[in-house]
Amino acid sequence: MFIRIVLVLLVLSWSVGLAQAEWKKLTDSPNFGGFIVYVETTSFRIDKGSGLVKMWILYDFKNRQEGYQVPYLSMRMQRQYDCKQERTRILAQSFFGDHMAKGDVISTESARGTWIPIGPGTIGKSLWELACSNSKP
């Protein structure tokens, strides 16, 4: 009986740790009715040889976004950044019915997008700088 209780507690502690992301605010924007951009600071995956970095990003909108199949309030995505060539691409993304990647999952897509260049003075540039500042040896 004691072993069963210990096993249950171990499983619960692991699942709680995995479910809670550490989202840190990066910036906000008045575009699209206003939104805040967060990064998941423990999600950085760095390949120093290739200069590629993966990280999770969360866009939390103040107002429902209507430009998709179903209205959504937040979008979580994994992007890959090329620190040598200043470009990025989407690896996965999910849309949620509530704030902070909560509520119903409206859609999930997982496919390597095409590389796009990083534009100067954009939120994309801020994300690229953050990702690539962590990739230096």
C-alpha positions as CSV (number, residue, x, y, z in Angstrom):
1,M,0.0,0.0,0.0
2,F,2.8,2.4,0.9
3,I,4.6,1.8,-2.4
4,R,1.3,2.5,-4.3
5,I,0.9,5.9,-2.5
6,V,4.5,6.8,-3.2
7,L,4.1,6.0,-6.9
8,V,0.9,8.0,-7.2
9,L,2.6,11.0,-5.5
10,L,5.6,10.8,-7.9
11,V,3.4,10.7,-11.0
12,L,1.3,13.6,-9.7
13,S,4.4,15.7,-9.0
14,W,5.9,15.0,-12.4
15,S,2.7,15.9,-14.3
16,V,2.2,19.1,-12.3
17,G,5.8,20.2,-13.2
18,L,5.3,19.4,-16.9
19,A,1.9,21.2,-17.1
20,Q,3.1,24.5,-15.7
21,A,5.1,26.6,-18.1
22,E,7.2,29.6,-16.9
23,W,5.9,32.3,-19.2
24,K,7.8,35.6,-19.0
25,K,6.5,38.7,-20.6
26,L,8.6,40.0,-23.5
27,T,6.5,42.9,-24.8
28,D,3.1,44.0,-25.8
29,S,1.5,45.6,-28.8
30,P,-1.6,47.6,-29.7
31,N,-2.0,45.7,-32.9
32,F,-5.0,43.3,-33.4
33,G,-6.8,45.0,-30.5
34,G,-3.9,44.6,-28.2
35,F,-1.8,41.6,-27.2
36,I,1.1,40.5,-24.9
37,V,3.9,38.3,-26.1
38,Y,5.4,35.8,-23.6
39,V,8.3,33.4,-23.9
40,E,8.7,30.1,-22.1
41,T,12.1,30.5,-20.6
42,T,12.8,26.8,-19.9
43,S,11.9,25.8,-23.5
44,F,15.1,27.0,-25.3
45,R,16.7,24.1,-27.3
46,I,20.0,25.2,-28.7
47,D,22.2,23.6,-31.4
48,K,25.4,25.7,-31.1
49,G,27.0,24.0,-34.1
50,S,24.2,25.0,-36.5
51,G,23.2,28.2,-34.8
52,L,19.5,27.0,-34.6
53,V,17.4,27.7,-31.5
54,K,13.9,26.5,-30.7
55,M,11.6,28.2,-28.2
56,W,7.9,28.4,-27.3
57,I,6.1,31.7,-27.6
58,L,2.6,32.7,-26.4
59,Y,0.5,35.5,-27.9
60,D,-2.3,36.5,-25.5
61,F,-4.9,38.8,-27.1
62,K,-7.0,41.3,-25.2
63,N,-9.9,40.8,-27.7
64,R,-11.2,37.7,-29.5
65,Q,-9.5,37.1,-32.8
66,E,-11.9,36.3,-35.6
67,G,-9.5,35.6,-38.5
68,Y,-9.4,31.8,-38.0
69,Q,-11.9,28.9,-38.2
70,V,-13.2,29.7,-34.7
71,P,-12.5,32.8,-32.6
72,Y,-9.5,32.5,-30.2
73,L,-7.9,34.5,-27.4
74,S,-4.4,33.0,-27.3
75,M,-1.9,31.3,-29.6
76,R,1.1,29.2,-28.5
77,M,3.8,28.4,-31.0
78,Q,7.2,26.8,-31.3
79,R,9.5,28.8,-33.5
80,Q,13.0,27.9,-34.7
81,Y,15.5,30.7,-35.1
82,D,18.6,30.7,-37.3
83,C,21.1,32.8,-35.5
84,K,23.6,32.8,-38.3
85,Q,21.2,33.9,-41.1
86,E,18.7,36.0,-39.1
87,R,15.6,34.1,-40.1
88,T,12.8,32.1,-38.4
89,R,10.1,29.5,-39.1
90,I,7.1,28.0,-37.3
91,L,7.5,24.4,-36.1
92,A,4.1,24.1,-34.3
93,Q,1.2,26.2,-33.2
94,S,-2.0,25.9,-31.3
95,F,-5.0,28.2,-30.9
96,F,-7.0,28.4,-27.6
97,G,-10.4,29.7,-26.7
98,D,-9.2,31.4,-23.5
99,H,-6.3,33.5,-22.3
100,M,-2.8,32.2,-21.6
101,A,-3.2,28.9,-23.6
102,K,-6.2,27.8,-21.6
103,G,-9.7,26.8,-22.5
104,D,-10.7,24.7,-25.5
105,V,-7.9,23.8,-28.0
106,I,-9.3,25.2,-31.2
107,S,-6.6,23.9,-33.6
108,T,-3.2,22.4,-33.5
109,E,-0.8,22.4,-36.4
110,S,2.7,20.8,-36.5
111,A,4.7,21.3,-39.7
112,R,8.0,23.0,-40.5
113,G,7.1,26.3,-42.1
114,T,9.2,28.1,-44.6
115,W,12.1,30.3,-43.4
116,I,11.3,34.0,-43.3
117,P,13.8,36.8,-42.7
118,I,13.7,38.8,-39.5
119,G,12.4,42.3,-40.0
120,P,14.2,45.2,-38.2
121,G,12.3,46.9,-35.4
122,T,9.7,44.1,-35.0
123,I,8.6,41.8,-32.3
124,G,10.1,39.1,-34.4
125,K,13.5,40.8,-34.1
126,S,13.1,41.0,-30.3
127,L,12.3,37.3,-30.2
128,W,15.2,36.4,-32.5
129,E,17.6,38.5,-30.3
130,L,16.4,36.7,-27.1
131,A,16.7,33.3,-28.7
132,C,20.2,34.0,-30.2
133,S,21.6,35.7,-27.1
134,N,21.2,32.3,-25.4
135,S,22.9,30.4,-28.2
136,K,26.4,31.9,-27.8
137,P,29.1,29.6,-26.4
